[in-house]
Amino acid sequence: MCFHHIPLIVYSPRLFKYRQFKNLGGQIDIFPTVMGLLNVKYINNTFGIDLVKENRPYIYFSEDNKLVCLNNDYMYVYSKEKEENLY
């Protein structure tokens, strides 16, 4: 599962105090999260959420020919060519 753990680091010591979050998130969450940190009003027309203010119970993504759904406890992998797996 570590293959899918990619940190998002926002570095701005003038604007933010150091905080660390271990929430699930994806690329779709970067825009709403950064705009929320900057306190900029925006219209969110994406499926992303502000990870500072909301908590995602699971995230889904695709990898090559697989569809993956991940939460804090499990990872479900579906592939047409192989059987489905739950880790």
FENZIVEN-V807371 format. One record per residue. N is the residue number from 0. RES is the residue in three letters. SS is DSSP state (H for helix, E for strand, L for the rest). PHI is phi as a letter, one per 30 degrees, with the letter a starting at -180 (999 if undefined). D_LAST is the distance of its C-alpha to the last C-alpha in Angstrom with 2 decimals. Layout:
N_RES_SS_PHI_D_LAST, N_RES_SS_PHI_D_LAST
This chain:
0_MET_L_999_8.73, 1_CYS_H_d_12.42, 2_PHE_H_e_13.55, 3_HIS_H_c_13.45, 4_HIS_L_c_15.21, 5_ILE_L_b_18.82, 6_PRO_L_d_21.46, 7_LEU_L_c_24.22, 8_ILE_L_c_27.43, 9_VAL_L_c_30.55, 10_TYR_L_c_33.48, 11_SER_L_a_36.74, 12_PRO_L_d_38.35, 13_ARG_L_d_41.33, 14_LEU_L_c_39.40, 15_PHE_L_b_36.42, 16_LYS_L_d_35.93, 17_TYR_L_e_32.90, 18_ARG_L_b_29.78, 19_GLN_L_b_26.12, 20_PHE_L_b_23.37, 21_LYS_L_c_19.62, 22_ASN_L_d_19.04, 23_LEU_L_d_16.66, 24_GLY_L_a_18.85, 25_GLY_L_b_19.59, 26_GLN_H_e_22.71, 27_ILE_H_d_24.09, 28_ASP_H_c_24.45, 29_ILE_H_d_26.65, 30_PHE_H_e_29.90, 31_PRO_H_d_29.87, 32_THR_H_d_28.81, 33_VAL_H_d_31.53, 34_MET_H_d_34.13, 35_GLY_H_d_33.39, 36_LEU_H_d_33.81, 37_LEU_L_d_37.09, 38_ASN_L_h_38.24, 39_VAL_L_c_39.23, 40_LYS_L_d_39.64, 41_TYR_L_a_37.76, 42_ILE_L_c_36.71, 43_ASN_L_c_32.99, 44_ASN_L_c_32.65, 45_THR_L_c_28.99, 46_PHE_L_d_25.70, 47_GLY_L_d_25.25, 48_ILE_L_b_25.83, 49_ASP_L_d_27.54, 50_LEU_L_d_24.77, 51_VAL_L_d_27.48, 52_LYS_L_c_28.61, 53_GLU_L_b_25.56, 54_ASN_L_b_21.96, 55_ARG_L_c_19.26, 56_PRO_L_d_16.73, 57_TYR_L_a_14.33, 58_ILE_E_b_14.88, 59_TYR_E_b_14.51, 60_PHE_E_a_15.60, 61_SER_E_c_16.19, 62_GLU_E_b_15.86, 63_ASP_L_h_18.38, 64_ASN_L_c_17.76, 65_LYS_E_c_14.32, 66_LEU_E_c_13.70, 67_VAL_E_b_10.86, 68_CYS_E_b_10.59, 69_LEU_E_b_9.49, 70_ASN_L_b_10.70, 71_ASN_L_d_11.27, 72_ASP_L_c_8.57, 73_TYR_L_b_5.58, 74_MET_E_b_5.12, 75_TYR_E_c_6.42, 76_VAL_E_b_8.22, 77_TYR_E_c_11.54, 78_SER_E_b_14.11, 79_LYS_L_d_17.55, 80_GLU_L_d_18.01, 81_LYS_L_b_14.84, 82_GLU_L_d_12.85, 83_GLU_L_d_10.15, 84_ASN_E_b_6.46, 85_LEU_E_b_3.79, 86_TYR_L_c_0.00
